[in-house]
């Protein structure tokens, strides 16, 4: 089981910063690139911290966003 930050009294002290930073990176990627699902996907229940995961992964096409200018 993948537990990136641990649990209990020994939880990672950088957990909140890392989660905030991941949101900032995701926002920058969404602004710069256009993402498109190539096929529909189903979710399945898994008994882990994150309860759902896609069956067989998610196929995505990524292209430079036409609205983005450097």
C-alpha positions, -999 to +999 in steps of 0.1 A: +000+000+000+013+034-009+011+059+020+032+089+009+030+109+042+025+082+068+000+083+096-001+088+134+025+105+155+052+102+128+033+119+100+055+139+076+060+175+087+061+187+051+027+171+042+007+203+041+033+222+021+036+193-004-002+191-009-003+229-014+026+228-039+009+200-059-022+222-063+000+251-076+017+228-101-016+213-113-030+248-118+001+258-139-002+227-160-039+232-166-033+268-177-005+259-201-017+226-216-050+213-230-059+179-216-084+156-233-097+122-223-092+096-251-117+071-237-142+069-209-130+051-177-146+033-148-136+037-111-132+008-087-132+007-050-099-001-033-095-003+005-068+023+008-066+059+019-076+071-016-108+050-021-112+051-059-088+043-087-094+041-125-096+005-139-069+001-165-056+037-161-067+069-179-056+077-214-051+114-219-040+135-248-018+166-239-013+195-262-001+231-258-030+253-250-039+276-279-046+304-253-011+302-238+014+327-249+050+332-235 
